[in-house]
Amino acid sequence: MSGRVLQLLRIVGNFEAVSYLLLVFIAMPLKYLADQPSMVSVVGMVHGVLFILYVVAILAALLMRKLTFKQAVFGFIASLLPFGPFVFDRKVLNKGSIPADPVNPKA
């Protein structure tokens, strides 16, 4: 399970980022420019569930010592920004900057 926590974080992060982009760049303009609020209800709920799953995945990675506290905070802040989880994935998860033992990175 602990080996898959970063893979789960990456997958959930990508879905969360896409749902946020859909909400901000498609659903919200449809609501305010085309007077079609129904899309916001659906996409907003999906995004909310994915956001909660993403935060839980970050916490799981932190508790299993797959992320440092600083990386977990960066991941949470990234989740609040459009394209943020993509940046987090590229800068932290894909770069291999996560040490095998975040508590003692030189071991």
MOPAC internal coordinates of N, CA, C and O (Angstrom, degrees):
PM7 1SCF
backbone

  N    0.0000 0     0.00 0     0.00 0    0    0    0
  C    1.4537 1     0.00 0     0.00 0    1    0    0
  C    1.5263 1   111.63 1     0.00 0    2    1    0
  O    1.2310 1   120.60 1   137.17 1    3    2    1
  N    1.3325 1   116.47 1   -42.83 1    3    2    1
  C    1.4588 1   118.45 1  -175.77 1    5    3    2
  C    1.5231 1   111.95 1   -66.86 1    6    5    3
  O    1.2310 1   119.59 1   152.87 1    7    6    5
  N    1.3185 1   118.39 1   -27.13 1    7    6    5
  C    1.4520 1   121.26 1   178.13 1    9    7    6
  C    1.5145 1   112.71 1   -71.39 1   10    9    7
  O    1.2310 1   120.62 1   156.49 1   11   10    9
  N    1.3132 1   116.43 1   -23.51 1   11   10    9
  C    1.4574 1   120.91 1  -176.85 1   13   11   10
  C    1.5230 1   113.32 1   -96.36 1   14   13   11
  O    1.2310 1   119.95 1   176.11 1   15   14   13
  N    1.3039 1   117.70 1    -3.89 1   15   14   13
  C    1.4578 1   119.53 1  -175.54 1   17   15   14
  C    1.5216 1   111.53 1   -65.66 1   18   17   15
  O    1.2310 1   119.34 1   142.81 1   19   18   17
  N    1.3135 1   118.87 1   -37.19 1   19   18   17
  C    1.4686 1   120.91 1   178.08 1   21   19   18
  C    1.5224 1   111.03 1   -71.68 1   22   21   19
  O    1.2310 1   120.38 1   144.86 1   23   22   21
  N    1.3254 1   116.89 1   -35.14 1   23   22   21
  C    1.4620 1   120.18 1   175.65 1   25   23   22
  C    1.5272 1   110.00 1   -65.15 1   26   25   23
  O    1.2310 1   120.17 1   137.90 1   27   26   25
  N    1.3229 1   117.27 1   -42.10 1   27   26   25
  C    1.4587 1   121.47 1   176.78 1   29   27   26
  C    1.5262 1   110.77 1   -63.49 1   30   29   27
  O    1.2310 1   120.50 1   137.41 1   31   30   29
  N    1.3183 1   116.65 1   -42.59 1   31   30   29
  C    1.4632 1   121.25 1   178.08 1   33   31   30
  C    1.5247 1   110.64 1   -60.17 1   34   33   31
  O    1.2310 1   120.32 1   136.94 1   35   34   33
  N    1.3013 1   116.99 1   -43.06 1   35   34   33
  C    1.4690 1   121.77 1   179.47 1   37   35   34
  C    1.5295 1   111.23 1   -63.52 1   38   37   35
  O    1.2310 1   120.17 1   134.85 1   39   38   37
  N    1.3248 1   117.29 1   -45.15 1   39   38   37
  C    1.4667 1   121.34 1  -178.53 1   41   39   38
  C    1.5210 1   111.05 1   -66.55 1   42   41   39
  O    1.2310 1   120.64 1   130.40 1   43   42   41
  N    1.3304 1   116.37 1   -49.60 1   43   42   41
  C    1.4686 1   119.91 1  -179.99 1   45   43   42
  C    1.5276 1   110.12 1   -62.97 1   46   45   43
  O    1.2310 1   120.16 1   141.27 1   47   46   45
  N    1.3273 1   117.30 1   -38.73 1   47   46   45
  C    1.4636 1   120.83 1   178.71 1   49   47   46
  C    1.5172 1   112.44 1   -61.70 1   50   49   47
  O    1.2310 1   120.77 1   139.19 1   51   50   49
  N    1.3311 1   116.13 1   -40.81 1   51   50   49
  C    1.4608 1   118.81 1   178.45 1   53   51   50
  C    1.5279 1   111.63 1   -66.18 1   54   53   51
  O    1.2310 1   120.23 1   136.92 1   55   54   53
  N    1.3199 1   117.16 1   -43.08 1   55   54   53
  C    1.4653 1   119.77 1   177.80 1   57   55   54
  C    1.5286 1   111.09 1   -65.08 1   58   57   55
  O    1.2310 1   120.42 1   139.72 1   59   58   57
  N    1.3241 1   116.79 1   -40.28 1   59   58   57
  C    1.4665 1   120.68 1   179.30 1   61   59   58
  C    1.5211 1   110.29 1   -63.44 1   62   61   59
  O    1.2310 1   120.24 1   137.57 1   63   62   61
  N    1.3205 1   117.15 1   -42.43 1   63   62   61
  C    1.4645 1   120.96 1  -179.85 1   65   63   62
  C    1.5234 1   111.30 1   -64.33 1   66   65   63
  O    1.2310 1   120.49 1   136.68 1   67   66   65
  N    1.3279 1   116.68 1   -43.32 1   67   66   65
  C    1.4670 1   120.11 1   178.84 1   69   67   66
  C    1.5275 1   110.42 1   -64.10 1   70   69   67
  O    1.2310 1   120.27 1   138.24 1   71   70   69
  N    1.3258 1   117.09 1   -41.76 1   71   70   69
  C    1.4704 1   119.23 1   179.71 1   73   71   70
  C    1.5213 1   111.25 1   -64.93 1   74   73   71
  O    1.2310 1   120.16 1   143.62 1   75   74   73
  N    1.3237 1   117.31 1   -36.38 1   75   74   73
  C    1.4686 1   120.91 1   178.11 1   77   75   74
  C    1.5259 1   110.65 1   -66.25 1   78   77   75
  O    1.2310 1   121.08 1   137.13 1   79   78   77
  N    1.3326 1   115.53 1   -42.87 1   79   78   77
  C    1.4663 1   119.42 1   178.34 1   81   79   78
  C    1.5309 1   111.10 1   -64.42 1   82   81   79
  O    1.2310 1   120.30 1   139.63 1   83   82   81
  N    1.3273 1   117.03 1   -40.37 1   83   82   81
  C    1.4700 1   119.81 1   176.04 1   85   83   82
  C    1.5228 1   111.11 1   -62.07 1   86   85   83
  O    1.2310 1   120.71 1   138.52 1   87   86   85
  N    1.3158 1   116.24 1   -41.48 1   87   86   85
  C    1.4595 1   120.47 1  -179.93 1   89   87   86
  C    1.5269 1   111.20 1   -64.32 1   90   89   87
  O    1.2310 1   120.50 1   131.60 1   91   90   89
  N    1.3156 1   116.64 1   -48.40 1   91   90   89
  C    1.4668 1   120.70 1  -174.34 1   93   91   90
  C    1.5246 1   112.71 1   -75.00 1   94   93   91
  O    1.2310 1   120.14 1   138.35 1   95   94   93
  N    1.3315 1   117.33 1   -41.65 1   95   94   93
  C    1.4581 1   119.55 1  -171.45 1   97   95   94
  C    1.5270 1   115.21 1  -100.41 1   98   97   95
  O    1.2310 1   119.84 1   169.03 1   99   98   97
  N    1.3334 1   117.90 1   -10.97 1   99   98   97
  C    1.4622 1   119.34 1   177.77 1  101   99   98
  C    1.5231 1   111.38 1  -121.59 1  102  101   99
  O    1.2310 1   120.31 1   123.80 1  103  102  101
  N    1.3356 1   117.02 1   -56.20 1  103  102  101
  C    1.4615 1   119.68 1  -174.57 1  105  103  102
  C    1.5332 1   113.07 1   -66.59 1  106  105  103
  O    1.2310 1   120.56 1   134.36 1  107  106  105
  N    1.3263 1   116.53 1   -45.64 1  107  106  105
  C    1.4703 1   118.74 1  -179.30 1  109  107  106
  C    1.5311 1   112.71 1   -64.75 1  110  109  107
  O    1.2310 1   119.09 1   134.87 1  111  110  109
  N    1.3413 1   119.34 1   -45.13 1  111  110  109
  C    1.4713 1   117.57 1   175.19 1  113  111  110
  C    1.5332 1   112.79 1   -60.95 1  114  113  111
  O    1.2310 1   120.20 1   143.22 1  115  114  113
  N    1.3391 1   117.22 1   -36.78 1  115  114  113
  C    1.4591 1   118.76 1   176.55 1  117  115  114
  C    1.5299 1   111.29 1   -62.90 1  118  117  115
  O    1.2310 1   120.62 1   142.40 1  119  118  117
  N    1.3140 1   116.43 1   -37.60 1  119  118  117
  C    1.4650 1   120.01 1  -179.85 1  121  119  118
  C    1.5302 1   111.11 1   -66.76 1  122  121  119
  O    1.2310 1   120.50 1   133.36 1  123  122  121
  N    1.3112 1   116.65 1   -46.64 1  123  122  121
  C    1.4679 1   119.34 1  -172.53 1  125  123  122
  C    1.5263 1   114.36 1   -92.22 1  126  125  123
  O    1.2310 1   119.65 1   154.66 1  127  126  125
  N    1.3101 1   118.28 1   -25.34 1  127  126  125
  C    1.4639 1   119.80 1  -178.71 1  129  127  126
  C    1.5217 1   113.20 1  -100.35 1  130  129  127
  O    1.2310 1   120.07 1   150.19 1  131  130  129
  N    1.3185 1   117.47 1   -29.81 1  131  130  129
  C    1.4682 1   120.95 1  -177.82 1  133  131  130
  C    1.5219 1   112.47 1  -114.05 1  134  133  131
  O    1.2310 1   120.18 1  -175.37 1  135  134  133
  N    1.3169 1   117.26 1     4.63 1  135  134  133
  C    1.4668 1   122.94 1   179.41 1  137  135  134
  C    1.5358 1   112.34 1    53.89 1  138  137  135
  O    1.2310 1   121.20 1  -133.76 1  139  138  137
  N    1.3373 1   115.32 1    46.24 1  139  138  137
  C    1.4604 1   121.63 1   177.88 1  141  139  138
  C    1.5348 1   109.19 1  -125.48 1  142  141  139
  O    1.2310 1   120.43 1   -96.76 1  143  142  141
  N    1.3192 1   116.79 1    83.24 1  143  142  141
  C    1.4733 1   120.18 1  -174.92 1  145  143  142
  C    1.5267 1   115.30 1   -76.96 1  146  145  143
  O    1.2310 1   119.63 1   170.86 1  147  146  145
  N    1.3274 1   118.32 1    -9.14 1  147  146  145
  C    1.4661 1   119.88 1  -174.75 1  149  147  146
  C    1.5304 1   112.81 1   -64.28 1  150  149  147
  O    1.2310 1   120.47 1   147.18 1  151  150  149
  N    1.3118 1   116.70 1   -32.82 1  151  150  149
  C    1.4724 1   120.08 1  -179.17 1  153  151  150
  C    1.5315 1   111.05 1   -64.43 1  154  153  151
  O    1.2310 1   120.51 1   143.82 1  155  154  153
  N    1.3294 1   116.63 1   -36.18 1  155  154  153
  C    1.4661 1   120.09 1  -179.92 1  157  155  154
  C    1.5256 1   110.33 1   -64.79 1  158  157  155
  O    1.2310 1   120.15 1   142.39 1  159  158  157
  N    1.3197 1   117.31 1   -37.61 1  159  158  157
  C    1.4658 1   120.44 1   179.87 1  161  159  158
  C    1.5202 1   111.08 1   -61.86 1  162  161  159
  O    1.2310 1   120.42 1   134.23 1  163  162  161
  N    1.3083 1   116.80 1   -45.77 1  163  162  161
  C    1.4684 1   120.93 1  -177.03 1  165  163  162
  C    1.5199 1   110.87 1   -72.63 1  166  165  163
  O    1.2310 1   120.48 1   125.29 1  167  166  165
  N    1.3240 1   116.69 1   -54.71 1  167  166  165
  C    1.4696 1   120.59 1  -177.25 1  169  167  166
  C    1.5266 1   110.37 1   -65.36 1  170  169  167
  O    1.2310 1   120.44 1   143.65 1  171  170  169
  N    1.3270 1   116.76 1   -36.35 1  171  170  169
  C    1.4632 1   120.47 1   179.12 1  173  171  170
  C    1.5155 1   112.46 1   -62.92 1  174  173  171
  O    1.2310 1   120.55 1   138.47 1  175  174  173
  N    1.3345 1   116.56 1   -41.53 1  175  174  173
  C    1.4587 1   119.60 1   179.34 1  177  175  174
  C    1.5350 1   110.50 1   -67.79 1  178  177  175
  O    1.2310 1   120.61 1   135.87 1  179  178  177
  N    1.3313 1   116.43 1   -44.13 1  179  178  177
  C    1.4661 1   120.19 1   178.71 1  181  179  178
  C    1.5315 1   109.96 1   -60.70 1  182  181  179
  O    1.2310 1   120.72 1   135.08 1  183  182  181
  N    1.3183 1   116.22 1   -44.92 1  183  182  181
  C    1.4724 1   119.72 1   179.19 1  185  183  182
  C    1.5267 1   111.23 1   -62.68 1  186  185  183
  O    1.2310 1   120.08 1   139.70 1  187  186  185
  N    1.3209 1   117.46 1   -40.30 1  187  186  185
  C    1.4663 1   120.45 1   179.17 1  189  187  186
  C    1.5197 1   112.19 1   -61.03 1  190  189  187
  O    1.2310 1   120.57 1   136.34 1  191  190  189
  N    1.3150 1   116.51 1   -43.66 1  191  190  189
  C    1.4684 1   120.92 1   178.42 1  193  191  190
  C    1.5319 1   110.16 1   -64.81 1  194  193  191
  O    1.2310 1   120.68 1   135.98 1  195  194  193
  N    1.3341 1   116.31 1   -44.02 1  195  194  193
  C    1.4619 1   119.46 1   179.63 1  197  195  194
  C    1.5297 1   112.03 1   -66.54 1  198  197  195
  O    1.2310 1   120.23 1   144.63 1  199  198  197
  N    1.3215 1   117.17 1   -35.37 1  199  198  197
  C    1.4636 1   120.34 1   177.03 1  201  199  198
  C    1.5294 1   110.48 1   -62.73 1  202  201  199
  O    1.2310 1   120.54 1   135.18 1  203  202  201
  N    1.3207 1   116.57 1   -44.82 1  203  202  201
  C    1.4716 1   120.43 1   178.82 1  205  203  202
  C    1.5319 1   110.20 1   -62.92 1  206  205  203
  O    1.2310 1   120.19 1   136.98 1  207  206  205
  N    1.3361 1   117.25 1   -43.02 1  207  206  205
  C    1.4656 1   120.41 1   177.74 1  209  207  206
  C    1.5261 1   111.51 1   -61.97 1  210  209  207
  O    1.2310 1   120.56 1   142.35 1  211  210  209
  N    1.3317 1   116.53 1   -37.65 1  211  210  209
  C    1.4639 1   120.90 1   179.35 1  213  211  210
  C    1.5238 1   110.91 1   -65.69 1  214  213  211
  O    1.2310 1   120.40 1   135.94 1  215  214  213
  N    1.3154 1   116.85 1   -44.06 1  215  214  213
  C    1.4631 1   120.13 1   178.54 1  217  215  214
  C    1.5293 1   110.18 1   -64.71 1  218  217  215
  O    1.2310 1   120.01 1   139.85 1  219  218  217
  N    1.3227 1   117.59 1   -40.15 1  219  218  217
  C    1.4645 1   120.90 1   177.05 1  221  219  218
  C    1.5340 1   110.27 1   -63.77 1  222  221  219
  O    1.2310 1   120.12 1   140.41 1  223  222  221
  N    1.3312 1   117.37 1   -39.59 1  223  222  221
  C    1.4686 1   120.91 1   178.52 1  225  223  222
  C    1.5307 1   110.95 1   -65.57 1  226  225  223
  O    1.2310 1   120.32 1   141.46 1  227  226  225
  N    1.3348 1   117.00 1   -38.54 1  227  226  225
  C    1.4716 1   120.22 1   176.31 1  229  227  226
  C    1.5280 1   109.81 1   -63.43 1  230  229  227
  O    1.2310 1   120.67 1   134.80 1  231  230  229
  N    1.3267 1   116.33 1   -45.20 1  231  230  229
  C    1.4686 1   119.98 1   178.98 1  233  231  230
  C    1.5256 1   111.48 1   -62.78 1  234  233  231
  O    1.2310 1   120.43 1   139.61 1  235  234  233
  N    1.3340 1   116.79 1   -40.39 1  235  234  233
  C    1.4676 1   120.20 1   178.59 1  237  235  234
  C    1.5270 1   110.36 1   -63.18 1  238  237  235
  O    1.2310 1   120.46 1   136.81 1  239  238  237
  N    1.3364 1   116.72 1   -43.19 1  239  238  237
  C    1.4720 1   119.69 1   178.47 1  241  239  238
  C    1.5241 1   110.99 1   -64.47 1  242  241  239
  O    1.2310 1   120.40 1   142.91 1  243  242  241
  N    1.3173 1   116.83 1   -37.09 1  243  242  241
  C    1.4639 1   120.81 1   178.25 1  245  243  242
  C    1.5276 1   110.40 1   -66.95 1  246  245  243
  O    1.2310 1   120.32 1   133.89 1  247  246  245
  N    1.3094 1   116.99 1   -46.11 1  247  246  245
  C    1.4660 1   120.81 1  -178.42 1  249  247  246
  C    1.5298 1   112.30 1   -67.85 1  250  249  247
  O    1.2310 1   120.29 1   150.22 1  251  250  249
  N    1.3310 1   117.05 1   -29.78 1  251  250  249
  C    1.4613 1   120.13 1   178.08 1  253  251  250
  C    1.5286 1   111.36 1   -89.14 1  254  253  251
  O    1.2310 1   121.11 1  -171.73 1  255  254  253
  N    1.3234 1   115.49 1     8.27 1  255  254  253
  C    1.4702 1   123.42 1   177.15 1  257  255  254
  C    1.5226 1   113.05 1    60.34 1  258  257  255
  O    1.2310 1   121.35 1  -143.81 1  259  258  257
  N    1.3255 1   115.02 1    36.19 1  259  258  257
  C    1.4629 1   120.37 1   174.19 1  261  259  258
  C    1.5244 1   110.58 1   -94.63 1  262  261  259
  O    1.2310 1   120.49 1   162.79 1  263  262  261
  N    1.3297 1   116.67 1   -17.21 1  263  262  261
  C    1.4616 1   123.22 1   175.63 1  265  263  262
  C    1.5210 1   108.54 1  -128.66 1  266  265  263
  O    1.2310 1   120.93 1   -32.04 1  267  266  265
  N    1.3156 1   115.84 1   147.96 1  267  266  265
  C    1.4592 1   119.53 1   171.09 1  269  267  266
  C    1.5228 1   107.99 1   -80.37 1  270  269  267
  O    1.2310 1   120.33 1   -11.78 1  271  270  269
  N    1.3163 1   116.98 1   168.22 1  271  270  269
  C    1.4612 1   120.53 1   178.57 1  273  271  270
  C    1.5262 1   110.19 1   -61.65 1  274  273  271
  O    1.2310 1   120.68 1   138.39 1  275  274  273
  N    1.3138 1   116.31 1   -41.61 1  275  274  273
  C    1.4668 1   120.90 1   179.63 1  277  275  274
  C    1.5316 1   111.15 1   -61.82 1  278  277  275
  O    1.2310 1   120.22 1   137.68 1  279  278  277
  N    1.3164 1   117.18 1   -42.32 1  279  278  277
  C    1.4655 1   121.03 1   178.05 1  281  279  278
  C    1.5279 1   111.31 1   -65.91 1  282  281  279
  O    1.2310 1   120.44 1   141.46 1  283  282  281
  N    1.3302 1   116.76 1   -38.54 1  283  282  281
  C    1.4602 1   120.22 1   178.70 1  285  283  282
  C    1.5267 1   110.98 1   -65.02 1  286  285  283
  O    1.2310 1   120.58 1   138.47 1  287  286  285
  N    1.3259 1   116.50 1   -41.53 1  287  286  285
  C    1.4722 1   120.14 1   177.23 1  289  287  286
  C    1.5226 1   109.72 1   -64.16 1  290  289  287
  O    1.2310 1   120.07 1   137.55 1  291  290  289
  N    1.3238 1   117.46 1   -42.45 1  291  290  289
  C    1.4641 1   121.33 1   177.67 1  293  291  290
  C    1.5303 1   110.29 1   -60.67 1  294  293  291
  O    1.2310 1   120.12 1   138.53 1  295  294  293
  N    1.3218 1   117.37 1   -41.47 1  295  294  293
  C    1.4654 1   121.76 1   178.30 1  297  295  294
  C    1.5125 1   111.93 1   -63.80 1  298  297  295
  O    1.2310 1   120.23 1   139.75 1  299  298  297
  N    1.3383 1   117.17 1   -40.25 1  299  298  297
  C    1.4596 1   119.92 1   178.54 1  301  299  298
  C    1.5241 1   110.88 1   -67.24 1  302  301  299
  O    1.2310 1   120.17 1   134.19 1  303  302  301
  N    1.3226 1   117.28 1   -45.81 1  303  302  301
  C    1.4680 1   120.01 1   178.68 1  305  303  302
  C    1.5247 1   110.05 1   -62.15 1  306  305  303
  O    1.2310 1   120.33 1   140.97 1  307  306  305
  N    1.3210 1   116.97 1   -39.03 1  307  306  305
  C    1.4649 1   120.31 1   178.20 1  309  307  306
  C    1.5212 1   111.52 1   -61.42 1  310  309  307
  O    1.2310 1   119.97 1   147.70 1  311  310  309
  N    1.3254 1   117.66 1   -32.30 1  311  310  309
  C    1.4641 1   120.36 1  -178.86 1  313  311  310
  C    1.5269 1   112.42 1   -68.81 1  314  313  311
  O    1.2310 1   120.23 1   163.36 1  315  314  313
  N    1.3138 1   117.16 1   -16.64 1  315  314  313
  C    1.4631 1   120.93 1  -179.46 1  317  315  314
  C    1.5207 1   112.67 1   -87.57 1  318  317  315
  O    1.2310 1   120.11 1   171.82 1  319  318  317
  N    1.3321 1   117.39 1    -8.18 1  319  318  317
  C    1.4605 1   122.31 1  -175.95 1  321  319  318
  C    1.5265 1   110.89 1  -113.52 1  322  321  319
  O    1.2310 1   120.16 1   -37.38 1  323  322  321
  N    1.3409 1   117.30 1   142.62 1  323  322  321
  C    1.4686 1   117.55 1   172.68 1  325  323  322
  C    1.5323 1   109.21 1   -60.72 1  326  325  323
  O    1.2310 1   120.67 1   -40.38 1  327  326  325
  N    1.2802 1   116.33 1   139.62 1  327  326  325
  C    1.4663 1   124.66 1  -176.93 1  329  327  326
  C    1.5308 1   112.89 1    68.71 1  330  329  327
  O    1.2310 1   119.36 1   179.45 1  331  330  329
  N    1.3256 1   118.83 1    -0.55 1  331  330  329
  C    1.4630 1   122.20 1  -177.23 1  333  331  330
  C    1.5169 1   114.54 1   -59.52 1  334  333  331
  O    1.2310 1   119.27 1   130.18 1  335  334  333
  N    1.3391 1   118.99 1   -49.82 1  335  334  333
  C    1.4703 1   118.10 1   179.06 1  337  335  334
  C    1.5278 1   113.99 1   -62.24 1  338  337  335
  O    1.2310 1   120.37 1   150.70 1  339  338  337
  N    1.3382 1   116.89 1   -29.30 1  339  338  337
  C    1.4658 1   119.25 1   175.65 1  341  339  338
  C    1.5274 1   110.08 1   -65.59 1  342  341  339
  O    1.2310 1   120.68 1   137.99 1  343  342  341
  N    1.3238 1   116.31 1   -42.01 1  343  342  341
  C    1.4710 1   121.21 1   178.69 1  345  343  342
  C    1.5275 1   109.64 1   -65.21 1  346  345  343
  O    1.2310 1   120.36 1   135.49 1  347  346  345
  N    1.3299 1   116.92 1   -44.51 1  347  346  345
  C    1.4667 1   121.47 1   178.24 1  349  347  346
  C    1.5253 1   110.58 1   -58.90 1  350  349  347
  O    1.2310 1   120.66 1   135.56 1  351  350  349
  N    1.3151 1   116.35 1   -44.44 1  351  350  349
  C    1.4588 1   120.85 1   179.67 1  353  351  350
  C    1.5267 1   110.23 1   -61.33 1  354  353  351
  O    1.2310 1   120.50 1   133.98 1  355  354  353
  N    1.3131 1   116.65 1   -46.02 1  355  354  353
  C    1.4699 1   120.60 1  -177.01 1  357  355  354
  C    1.5249 1   112.48 1   -70.87 1  358  357  355
  O    1.2310 1   120.41 1   136.28 1  359  358  357
  N    1.3329 1   116.82 1   -43.72 1  359  358  357
  C    1.4664 1   120.50 1  -174.69 1  361  359  358
  C    1.5247 1   112.95 1   -78.96 1  362  361  359
  O    1.2310 1   120.01 1   145.31 1  363  362  361
  N    1.3229 1   117.58 1   -34.69 1  363  362  361
  C    1.4715 1   120.05 1  -173.87 1  365  363  362
  C    1.5232 1   112.00 1  -109.77 1  366  365  363
  O    1.2310 1   120.05 1   126.51 1  367  366  365
  N    1.3176 1   117.51 1   -53.49 1  367  366  365
  C    1.4529 1   119.49 1  -172.79 1  369  367  366
  C    1.5248 1   113.10 1   -75.75 1  370  369  367
  O    1.2310 1   119.40 1   138.78 1  371  370  369
  N    1.3130 1   118.76 1   -41.22 1  371  370  369
  C    1.4728 1   120.98 1  -177.87 1  373  371  370
  C    1.5096 1   114.13 1   -82.40 1  374  373  371
  O    1.2310 1   119.60 1   155.29 1  375  374  373
  N    1.2946 1   118.36 1   -24.71 1  375  374  373
  C    1.4664 1   121.25 1  -175.42 1  377  375  374
  C    1.5208 1   112.81 1   -75.98 1  378  377  375
  O    1.2310 1   120.26 1   168.83 1  379  378  377
  N    1.3109 1   117.11 1   -11.17 1  379  378  377
  C    1.4483 1   118.65 1  -176.82 1  381  379  378
  C    1.5132 1   111.97 1    72.81 1  382  381  379
  O    1.2310 1   120.70 1  -157.56 1  383  382  381
  N    1.3357 1   116.27 1    22.44 1  383  382  381
  C    1.4593 1   119.56 1  -179.02 1  385  383  382
  C    1.5229 1   111.71 1   -81.56 1  386  385  383
  O    1.2310 1   120.62 1  -179.49 1  387  386  385
  N    1.3099 1   116.41 1     0.51 1  387  386  385
  C    1.4503 1   119.92 1   178.63 1  389  387  386
  C    1.5182 1   108.01 1   -87.63 1  390  389  387
  O    1.2310 1   119.90 1   -65.39 1  391  390  389
  N    1.3215 1   117.80 1   114.61 1  391  390  389
  C    1.4682 1   119.23 1  -179.67 1  393  391  390
  C    1.5217 1   110.94 1   -68.34 1  394  393  391
  O    1.2310 1   120.49 1   -24.92 1  395  394  393
  N    1.3217 1   116.68 1   155.08 1  395  394  393
  C    1.4486 1   120.70 1   179.15 1  397  395  394
  C    1.5232 1   110.91 1   -60.45 1  398  397  395
  O    1.2310 1   120.41 1   143.44 1  399  398  397
  N    1.3210 1   116.82 1   -36.56 1  399  398  397
  C    1.4600 1   122.32 1   177.25 1  401  399  398
  C    1.5216 1   107.70 1  -127.52 1  402  401  399
  O    1.2310 1   120.14 1   -84.81 1  403  402  401
  N    1.3822 1   117.34 1    95.19 1  403  402  401
  C    1.4626 1   119.51 1  -176.56 1  405  403  402
  C    1.5201 1   113.86 1   -60.94 1  406  405  403
  O    1.2310 1   119.64 1   156.99 1  407  406  405
  N    1.3322 1   118.29 1   -23.01 1  407  406  405
  C    1.4537 1   120.30 1  -179.50 1  409  407  406
  C    1.5243 1   110.03 1   -73.77 1  410  409  407
  O    1.2310 1   120.74 1   141.70 1  411  410  409
  N    1.3330 1   116.18 1   -38.30 1  411  410  409
  C    1.4581 1   121.64 1   179.92 1  413  411  410
  C    1.5305 1   108.09 1  -131.16 1  414  413  411
  O    1.2310 1   119.85 1  -103.14 1  415  414  413
  N    1.3550 1   117.90 1    76.86 1  415  414  413
  C    1.4638 1   121.37 1  -170.84 1  417  415  414
  C    1.5242 1   115.60 1   -62.82 1  418  417  415
  O    1.2310 1   118.81 1   159.97 1  419  418  417
  N    1.3124 1   119.88 1   -20.03 1  419  418  417
  C    1.4607 1   121.06 1  -177.71 1  421  419  418
  C    1.5273 1   112.23 1   -90.82 1  422  421  419
  O    1.2310 1   120.54 1   176.98 1  423  422  421
  N    1.3234 1   116.58 1    -3.02 1  423  422  421
  C    1.4638 1   119.80 1  -178.17 1  425  423  422
  C    1.5148 1   111.09 1   -78.91 1  426  425  423
  O    1.2310 1   120.10 1   180.00 1  427  426  425

